[in-house]
Amino acid sequence: MIRTKSQDAAFQAIVEASGSKLIADAPIAKGGGSNGFGPHELLEAAIAACLNMSVRMLAADRNLKVSEVRSS
C-alpha cells in the first residue's frame, strides 16, 4: 500500500511503501521547492521500473543471460 503524508513545505509529501520512503515535491515553477521527485517523474519511474523488471523476468524465464537493462 502506498501512503503519503503532507509536509510543512508547500506541496511536499513523504511517500512510503513497504518500509521505503521518498520525497515528492512540485517544481519551483509550480510553487514547490523541487526537493524531491515530481509527480510526473514518479509515474515515469514506475513505468520504467516495470519495463526493466519485465525484460529481466522474461530473460530469466528463457534462460537468457542479461547483464544490464537500461531505459531512458
Backbone hydrogen bonds, N-H to C=O, Kabsch-Sander energy under -0.5 kcal/mol:
donor,donor_aa,acceptor,acceptor_aa,energy
3,R,16,E,-2.6
5,K,14,I,-1.8
7,Q,12,Q,-2.4
12,Q,9,A,-1.6
13,A,24,A,-2.7
14,I,5,K,-2.5
15,V,13,A,-0.5
15,V,22,L,-3.0
16,E,3,R,-3.1
17,A,20,S,-2.3
20,S,17,A,-2.5
22,L,15,V,-2.1
24,A,13,A,-3.1
25,D,37,F,-2.1
30,K,27,P,-1.5
31,G,28,I,-2.0
32,G,27,P,-2.4
34,S,26,A,-2.3
37,F,23,I,-2.0
42,L,38,G,-2.0
43,L,39,P,-1.8
44,E,40,H,-2.4
45,A,41,E,-2.6
46,A,42,L,-2.2
47,I,43,L,-2.0
48,A,44,E,-2.6
49,A,45,A,-2.8
50,C,46,A,-2.1
51,L,47,I,-2.4
52,N,48,A,-2.5
53,M,49,A,-2.6
54,S,50,C,-2.4
55,V,51,L,-2.4
56,R,52,N,-2.0
57,M,53,M,-2.7
58,L,54,S,-2.5
59,A,55,V,-2.4
60,A,56,R,-2.4
61,D,57,M,-2.6
62,R,58,L,-1.4
63,N,60,A,-1.4
64,L,59,A,-3.2
66,V,64,L,-0.6
